[in-house]
Amino acid sequence: MTATLSLGPLLFNWDAEEKRDFYFRIADEAALDAVYVGEVVCSKRTSFFDPYIPEVVERLRRGGKKVVHSTLALIMSEREMDAVRDLVGVADMLIEANDVSSAALL
């Protein structure tokens, strides 16, 4: 068995650019096998970082990291569920389902 090291999703409410730069540094400097990205705390924060996700994912993959997209810990609205459906619909994407309703879609 081989040990692996993963970085879970950020729980802090950082500025979108600060979060992007953090992930860029992780991509370039950290000896990690996998990185979990996505908002797990509050859906109101997703609109700030979502525009950076494709760029962050590409950079992490170029850095040799496996990227896993995390879902909200608690899905409370149809809009939030639609966002999970959109994620699940993307081919070639690993998903971490943090709510039982999102797990049912996998």
Steps between C-alpha positions, in 0.01 A plus 500: 500500500625846413425804713358810334462856623197714416399860569132538586284790383563842651253587771614860540324796341798641311483745212468317169840619378667396826342156474608470134857595588501249786403219265761616247767471769370156594519397134857621464654433841314242711578129502136392493328223309149646494336837555132550577348822362153646531280673751386278786385760756270760340353513150497880511880493468510291181440784256822673604737207441318307225653707217847389614428128533587392142832686522575354845410145392722524193793630704458229763487229233811638331665481842424128514212522748180298482214751528178413683203739496330529839129571540323692774474329837131585518284559195208722588351619171420388148762744370767327707380160377513625141863599554579145614316358198713721276819371666393137468422558133860589417697205365847427636433656841533344843233615746498497880135478605463668839120481518297183461286664232809560286623145561182370339601667172832318471 
